[in-house]
């Protein structure tokens, strides 16, 4: 039913005051934002709207003066010596903390043209001279490995384009999918061996910052461009949502379907699916652990789980399918990304009705986990789990996260954390060096240590079948 203008609702309270949308500077400028200068004082650009910017200063001395709030000065955006913008601006606000200051700037009778800034910034970066990596920093054996990877991909791509390319327009969708599956089956074993060989090099230099940086830079220059023509590699590397591992990437790995306009593109995409297989095994192992936990639970007792950083929450389908059809699972989903929650709810609810699965979804920050009040819906859970979130947390923050989750589960309940392993069979080379996807890759002892503040807990560390993912399982005694 169409509403009249009188019936249209606007914002209420403080939300009535219109504010221009703020864009994360790293996402807007593909990871390389310009430097903001205010009266020649450099700041790290953090966010940008049409009318202003937010920035920070690192290593601010305790006695260093900061510009007076409300003072008018000259604001410039500079990338590699190229001035992208210059105009008058007001120092609108400041927030001080030890060693750091955050500042807000409002343009004075001017506007940022965000599209133009992106174009200028990209052009400056594109014409930057590349500084070659010193040969002594990248071993000959590693260069040879990268050459083997490039040759492997190039050989298969050339054959696909030579034999299938001229006639691929004649293939229907079903035949294209069959060709995709055939190609993946034929290359998987050899491709995985190459990935694991890269992992050996990555593990060798992982704690040597200089060698690590040199090899990472060389890999992104040599190997990454060969692969980013595939959708899985492209999305992981360029991170269009501003962070790696978004829910669409997870769905790529779960669905394992061809993506791309040509057989060449679908082949490259498939190589990414093989590399990302631990994402799927992680979900299936988690589903099995949860289903087994509830296998002896009486049907009339509630079954409550909560997923922190839920993404597409595809594990719910497997958990419910493996459970007694008369049982009801109450699932709480928490994520910072609204689109992920929308997908998760829609996907799960098209497969199960509320007699089997009831979902409560919360769009909030993970920091809420650490507040004294926390997220009320998390209390008295049977299981709180998180896959692929704690991988980004420092040891201190990860321990706090596990401790907080442990406080919220009921006696007899579990906290389950899935984290990328630093095993030789893991994904360190693929993620860190090829895809610039930085995580804390942990060993079994480091995983166990994350439960150090969970008093009285029964702690164990399991692995997925590939030994690529470790699972910390923290059980609260009855």
N, C-alpha and C positions, 0 to 999 in steps of 0.2 A: 504494500500500500504506500503510495507516494505521500510524503509529508508536506504540509504547507510551510512557508517560511516561519510562521509563528511557532510551529512545533519543533523546528530544528534546535538542537541543544548545543550550546557552546561550552567552553571551559568554565570552571568555577574556581573561586578562591584565588590563590597566588598564580594558578595556571592561566588565569585570564590575561596576564601580561605576556604578550607575544615576545618570543625570543628566537633569533635566527638559529637554524640548526647548526650544531657544532660538529665538525668532522675530525676524526683522529688524524693527525698529521702524517703518521707513519703509513696508515692505510691509504690516505689521499695521494701521497707521493711515492707509492710503491716501495716503502721501506727506506727512502733516502730524502727526507724533507730538507728544505733549505734552512739556513741559519737565520734567526731573527736578530736584528740589531736595533736597539733603541738608543739613540744618541751615541752610537758606536760601541755600546756595551752588548756583547754577544749573549744570546739566550738560546737554549734548545727549544725549538718549536714543538709544542705538544698537541695543540688543536687549533682549528681555524673555522671561522664562520664568515659570512659576507661582510660583517661589520667589525670584526675584531679577532684577536688571537690570544691564546694562552701559552705560556712558555715557562721554562725553569732555568735556574742557574745552579750549576754544580760547584762544589768546593768553595762555597761562599765563606769568606773569613768572618769571624765573629764581629770584628770591628769595621767591616767593609760597609760603607753607606750604600743604601739603595735609593733609587730616584724617588722623590716625593710623590706620593699618590696625588692624582689629578693634574700633575704637571704635563704640559704639552711638549712633545719632542718629535724627532724624526724617526719613523719606523721604516726599516728596510728588510727585505727578504733577499738573501744572497745564496746562490748555489755555485760552488767552485769558482768564486770570483765574479760570477755574472749576477748583476743586480736584477732581480725579477720584479721588484716593487719598491717604490719610495713614496712616502706620504706622511702628513702630520697625523699624530696619534696622541691619545691621552693615556697616561699611566693610570688605569682604572682601579686596580686593586693589587694587593700584595699579601702573601701568606708566607711567613718565615718559619723555618725549622732549623735545627742545628746542621750547619754545613750546606744548606740548600734554601733557595727561595723560589716560590711560584708567583708568577705575575700575570695579570690580565691587562690587555691593551685594547682600547676602543679607537677605531679610526675616526678622524675629525673631518667631517664633510667629504668622505670618500668611501669607496667600497672595494673589496677584493673581488676580482673576477676569478673564481676558483678554476674554471675550465682553462682560462688563459694561463694561470699560474702553473697548472699541471703541464700544459704544453711547454712552457718555457723551461720548467724544471727538468722535464724529460729530455729536452734538446740539449741542455747543459750537460747532463749526465752521459747522454749518448755519445757526445764528442770528446769525452774525457779520454785522455791517453791512458792506455793500459800499461801498468808497470809489471814487467815479466817477473815471475817468481824465480829467485836464484836457484840454479840447478842443484846446488848442494843441499837445498832445503827439501827437495822432493826426490826421493831415491829413484834410481833408474828402474828398479823392480816395480815400483808403484806406477811410474809412467807407462811401463809395459802392460801392467794390469789394466789401466784405463784404456790403452790402445786396444787390448783384447775385448773389452766391453763394447767400445765403439765399433770395432770390426764385427762382432757378433750381431749387434743390432743392425748395422749397415748391410751385412750380408743377407739377413732375412728380409729387410725392407726392400732391398734391390730385387730380390726374387719375387716378392709379393707384387711390386709395381711392374715387373717385367712380364710375369705370367698372368696375374689376376687383374692388374690395373686396366688393361685395354678392354676387358670384358666385364668388369664388375657392375656396370650399369644393367647388365642382363640378369644379375642375381636378385631374387626376391628376398624379403626380409628373413624368411625361415632359412634359406640357403646361406645368407650372410652370417647368421648366427651359428650355423653348423660349421662354416669355415673358421669362424672365430674360435670355437671350441677345439677344432682340430689343431689349429695353430698353437693354442695354449698348451694342449697336451703334448705336442711335439717338442716344444722348447722349454717346458717348465724345469726339468731336471738340470739341463745345462745352464739355464739362466740362474737358477738358485745357486749352483756351484760358483758362478761368477760373483754373485752377491755376497756369499759367505767368504770368498777369497778377499773381497774388499773389506769385509768386517775384520779380518785378521790384521790388515794394515791399520785400520782405524783404531782397534784396541791397542795396538803397539804404541801409538802416539797420543792416546787420549789424554794422558796426564802431563804431556809435554806441550805447553802452550804455543811455543814458537813453531814446532813441527806440525802440531795440530792445525794451526792457522794456515800454514803453507799448503798442506795437503788439501784442506777444505777449499781453499781458494783455487787451487789447481783443478780439483774435481768439478767445481761449479763452472769453470771455464771450459773444461775438456769434455766432461760426460753429460752434465745437465742439459746443454742445448740439444743433444742427440735425442733426449727422451721427452722433453716438454711439449712435443707435438701430440702427445697422448693426453687425454683429459685428466686421468688420475694424477700423472706427474705435474701437469700444468697447474691444477688447482692446489696441489700440495705446495708447490714451489712459489707460486705468485700470490697465494693466500688472499683471494678477493674479498673475504669477510674480515680481513685484518689480522687473522690469527690462523695457525695451522690446525688441522684436525677438525674442521667444522663438520656438521652433521651430514652434509652432502658427500663429503669424502668418505665418511663411515658407510653411507648407503652404497657408494661405488663398491666398497669392499664386501659388503654383505650380499648385494644383488649379483655381482660378477657377470654383468651383462656388457655386450659391446657398446662402446660410445665412440662417436666420431662420424665424419662425413664420408670417409673413405676407408678401405680395408687397411691401408697403411696406418691411419690414425687409430683404428680399433686395435690393431696389433700392438702399437706402442702403449695404448691404454691397458691392454691385457698384461703387458710386462709389469706395469704398476700394480695390477691386482695380484700378481704372483708375489711381488715384493711386499705387498701389504697383507698377505694371508694371515699373519699373526693377529691382525685386527679382528678377523673373523673367528680364529681359534680362541681368542680372549673372550669374546662374547659367548661362545658355546660352552667353554669351561665354567664361566660365571653362572650361566643358566643351569648347568648340571649341579653345581654346588648349592644353589638356592633351592632347586627342586628336591634335592636329596635332604636338605634341612627340613623341609615340610613333609617329607614322605610318611612320617609316623605321626603327624599332627592330626588330632581328631577333627572331623569335618566341621564341628560346631565352634571350634576355636578360631579366632581371627588370625589371618596371615598378612603381616604388614611388612612391606619393603620400601626403602627409599633409595633413589638413585641421585647422587650429587654430580652435576655435570652430565645430565642424562643423554644429551645428543638425541638421536632418533629412537633410543630405547627399544631397539629391535629384540633385545633379550627377553622382553615380556612375552612375546609370542612363544618362545621356546620354553620358558618357565611354566606358563599356563598349559601349554600342550602336554608337558611332561607330568602335570599334576592331575589328581583325581578330578574328573569333570564335574563333580558335585561341590568342589571347594571354590571359595571366592578369594582372590588375591586383591588386597588393597595396596595399590602402588602409588607412592608419592614421587613426583618427578620435579627436579629443580635444575634450572639452567638459566644462564644469562641471555641466551639467544631466543627471542620469541618464536622465530621461524622453526627452530628445533622443537620447541614444545608443541607448536601447532601440528607439525608433522607427526610427532610421537603420539599425540592424542588421537589424531585422525587414523593413523595406521593401526593402532591397537584396537580402536573401537570398531573398525570395519571387520575385525576378525573375531572379537569376543563381545558378548553382551555383558551387562552389569552383574549378571548372576555368577560370572566367572572372573571378571576383571573390573575393578573400580579404580579410576585414576583421579588423582588430585595433582594439578600442575601449578608450579610457582615460578614466576619470572623474577629472579632476584639475584643479588651478588653472592658469591661464595663466601665473602667476608662475613655475611650474616651468621655463618656457622660458628663464628668465634665470639659473637656477642653473648652477654650473659643470658639474655632472654632467648637468643637464637631464633630458629624458625619453629614455631610452636608445633607444626604438623609433624616434625621429626621425632617428637618424644614418643617413647614406648614402642619403638620399632622392633620387629624381629630381626631384620637384617638391614643394615645401611651399607651400600656399596658404591664404589666409584671406579670407573674404568677410564684411564687415560687423562686424569686430572692431576693426581698427586705427582705424576711424572714431571710436572712443571714447578713443583714446590721445592724450596730448599729443605734440607734435613730438619731444621728447626720448625719451619712452617708445616711440613708434612707430619711431624710428631704431634704438633698442636691439633692438626686436623683429625688425626687418628684418635687422639685422646678425647676430643670433643664428640666425635661420632660414637666412641665407646661409652661415654657418659649417657648418650641418648638411647642406646639399645636396651631392651629389657633383659633381665637375667635369663640366661640360656640363649641369648641372641648373639649375632655375629656382626663384625665389621669386616668387609672384604675390599681389598685394594688391589687393583690390577696395575702393574707398572712394567714398563719396558725393561728387559734384563740387559746386563752387560755381558751376556754369554757369547761365546764364539758363534752360536747359532742365532744371535739376535739381529737387530735391525739398525745398529749404530751407524754403519757406513751409509746405508741407503738414506736414513733420515737426516743425520747430521751433516754428512758431506755432500750427498747428491741433492738433497731437498732443502737444506738450511732449516731443518726442523729440530730445534734444540730442546733436549730433555735431560732429566737426571736418569741416566741408565744405571740401575742399581743391581748389586749382587745380593745373594741370599742373606748375608749378614747385615747388610744395609737395610734390607726390607724388614728383617726381624727387629732391628733397632728402632724402627718407626713406631713400634708398640711399647716403647720404653716407659711411657707415662700411663699406660693402661693397667692400673693396679689390679693384681690378682688374675689377669687374663691368661687363658690358654692360647698360646701363639704357635702357629706353624706357617711355613712358606711352601707353597706348591708351585708347579710349573705347568704351562700349556704343553701340548704334545711336541711342539717344535723347540721347546726350551728358549723361546723368544720373549715370553711374558712370565713374570713372577707374580704370584698371588699371595698377599699377606692376609691371613685369616686369623682374626682376633676374636675369641669366644669368651663371653662373660659367663662365669659359673652361675648355676642356679642358686 
